[in-house]
Amino acid sequence: MIKLIASDMDGTLLDDDKNLPPDFFEILDRLGRNNIQFVVASGRSYPALTPIFGSHSKNMSFICDNGAYIMENGVNVFTGGIDPDTLKDIIRVCHEKLPEAYLVLCGKNGLYCTDRYKPRSQKELGFYYNSRTVLDDLTTVDDVIFKIAIYDENDPQKYSYPVLKEIYGDSLSLVVSGHLWMDIMRKGISKGSAMKSIQHSSGVSHDETMAFGDFYNDVDLLNSAGFSFVMKNANEDMKKYGKYIADDNNSGGVTKAIRKYLDENGLV
């Protein structure tokens, strides 16, 4: 029986307008009645996730920033900070080699950026990184930084990722997390490693886990689950990482699949 369900957010649980499926909270209540834990697994930061779930957030678990920050029932159980000297080096390299890329530093006490983003980027940044602190120089930030998010309108998979992979591929975790985003974390950090930590603390096995994802930063998460679903709207090369295909995000594919499981197993 399934005891733990994890879902990515953008392109997976949320529709293209960033809304939850209409039946999400009904499904969440059914999961709670049957002692099935629901985990949000996102590249977003915690402050950008909790408003979506409102008062339910305090009783949920969150894998944030692609695994660099984990919250369980309102308690921070893991923060994976990047070495300060390494952080400064990454900022320098990005400025020199990726001058058109825009950096957001995700820290324990907030989000940090400069004011040089293009006006058309404001909406995209607001979706994921609201309430940002603007600095003239990101190397002066005084916080534990656990993720560097890079916004790249030139396509991170073709531009930012190859450049940074060549330099930091052996020392840091790098992942393309969206069509316009890539993320840098401490080595070994991923949604999958965070999921294994939650499985361990909850006493849940691989075969008792269900997971949903749509993009490359979800691969490790999908591998951590015996019941893995890739969304119908995902890139074709992603679909090999799931045992099953869920309906697309605009059709409530995640809650459809969960409802089907609950109904078939008589879980009301």
N, C-alpha and C positions, 0 to 999 in steps of 0.2 A: 504493500500500500504506500501511496505517496504521503510523505510527512513534511516535505519542504518544496516550495515552488518559488523560483526566482525569475524575474523578467527585466529585461532591458526596458528603457523608456522610449526614447525618440526612434520612430520608425518601427516600433514593436508594440508596446502597450498604448502609447499615445497615437492619435491620428495625425494627419499632416497639419492640422490647425492647433496641435498641442493639447488636445482634449482627451480625457480618459473615456473609455467606453461607457455608454449610459448605464450599463448594468454592473460596473466595476464594484461598487460598494455592496451591492447585493451578493456578488460572488465572494467578496472579502469576508462578509459576515458568515457565509456558508463555510468558508475555509476555517474561520475561527471556531465555529460550532463543532467542527470535526478535527480540531487540534492540528490543522495543517498550517504551517508557518508560511507567510508570504514575505518575500524579500525583494526589494527594489534594487536592481543592479545597473548603475548608470555611470556615464562619463560626467554627468553633472555633479556640481558640488551640493553639499547638504542644504545650504540656505536656499538653493534654487529648487530643491525637491519637496521640502516639507509643506510649502504653501499649496501644492497640488493636492495633497492628501488631508490637509486640515488637521482636525483633532485626532484623526486616526494615526497620525505620524508617531505619536508617543508610544504606541503599541506595535510598531512595525520595525523591521530591520532594514538598514540601508547600506548597500555597498556603493560608496560615492567615489567620484574621481577615478573611475576604473580600478578600484580596489585599494587606493592609497589612503582611504579614510572609511572606517566602518563604524556604524552606529547600530546598537541593538537596544530597542525599547528606551530610546532617549539617552543612552549612555555610550560615550565614545570608548570603543574597545581596541581600536588600532589607529595609529597615525604613522605613516611611513615617510619621514622627512628626507629630503635631498640634502646631501652635504653642502654647506654654504659655499665653499670654494668651487665645487662642481656647478652649483647654481649660477654663480657669477660667470663661469666659463661658458656655460650654455647661452646665457644672455649675450655675451660678447660675440660668440660664434653666429648666433642668429642675426645680430645686427650687421655683421660683416658679410655673411654668406646668403642671408635671406632677408634683404632689406625691405621687401614688400610684405613680409609676414608680420602678424600682430600677436604679441604675447600677452597672456593673462596668467599671473602667478596665483595659485590656489593655496592658501595658507590656513593654519589653525584658527587664526583670528580674523580672516577676511580674504578678499580678492583684490589683486593689485594689477594696475595697468598704467600705460601712459595715455596721453590724449591725442595721439597721432593716428587713430583709426579713421577710416573713411566714413563719411556720414551715412552711406548706404549700408554700412556694416552695423549700425546701431541696433536695428531690430534683431539681427542674428545674435549679437552679443547679449542683448537683453533677455533672450530666451534662456540662456544658459548661465550667464554671469552678471546678475543684477547686483546693485549696491556695491559697485567697485570703488576702491580708493585709487585716485589718480596721483601718480608720482612722476617727477621729472626724470628720475633715474631708478630703474628697477633694481639695480645692484645695491641700493641703500635700504631695501625693505628689511624691517626688523620683525621677523616672524618665522615660524617653522613652515617651510614651503614643501608640500608633498606632491604637487603636480604643476607642470608647465603646460598650459593649453596654447596651441598655436593655430591661429585662424589664417587660412591661406586661400585666397580667392583664385589662385592659379591652379588649385587642386593639389592637396598635400600628398596624395599617393604618387604623383608625378614630379613634384617639386620639393617640398620640405622634407618628406620622409626619406627619400634616397640620400639627400645631402647629410642629414643628421644620422642616419643609419650607418653610414660609412665611418663617421667620427665616434659615435657613442654606442654602436650596436652591441659591443661586447661588455659595456659597463653599465648601461641603463636599460630600462624597459621603454620601448617606443611602440606606439600603435596608432594606426589611422582610425579615428573614432567617428568620422562622419565625412560627408562629401566636401566639407570645407574645413575640417578640423583634424589635428593629430595631437597626441599627448605624450609627454615624457614623464616617467616616474622612476623611482629607485628600482634597481635591478631586482627581478623576481616578483614584482607587484603586478597583479592583473585581477580582473574580475574572478577568474578561476581560482587563484590562490586565496582570495577573500572568501569565496564560496566554500572552499575546503575548510577554512577556519571556522565558519559558521556551522558547517556540517559536523565538525569535530565537537564544538561546544554544545551542539544540540543533540548529539548522539544519533545523527542521521547518516545513512549510507548513500553511496552513489546511486544504487538502484531504488532508493526511496525519494529521489530528487527529480523534479521536473524543471526545465529551464527553457526560456524563450529569448531569441535574439535575431538580429538582422544584419549586423555589420562586423567588421574584422576584429574589433575590440571585444566581441562576444564569443569568439572561438573557444577560449579557455573556459568560459562559463558553460557553454554547451557541452564541452568535454567532461565537465564535472557531474553531469546528470545522466541517469539511465534513460530518462524520457526527455529527449532534446528536440525542440521545435525551432526550425528556421522559418521566418515569415515568408509568405508568398511574394511579398514586395521586395525581398532582398535581392542583391545581385546574384546572378546565376552561379558564380563561383563560390558563393557562401553556402549554397544548399547541400553541399556534400558533408557539411559539418553537423547536420541534424539527422536524427532517425526519422523524423516526421516533418511535414510541411503544414504550418498553420495558415489560416486564411489571412489576408492582408490586414495591415494596421488600420486602414480606414473602414474595415468591416468588423472590427472588434475581434480579430483573430485569436488573441490571447484568452479573452474571457469565453469565447466559443469553445476553445479546446478544453479549458478548465471545467466549464459547465458539462461538457460531454463526459469527461472523466467522472465527475461527481454523480451525474445521473446514472451512468453505467454501473457504478459501484453502490448505488442506493444511499448516497450521502446527502442528506437533506439539510 
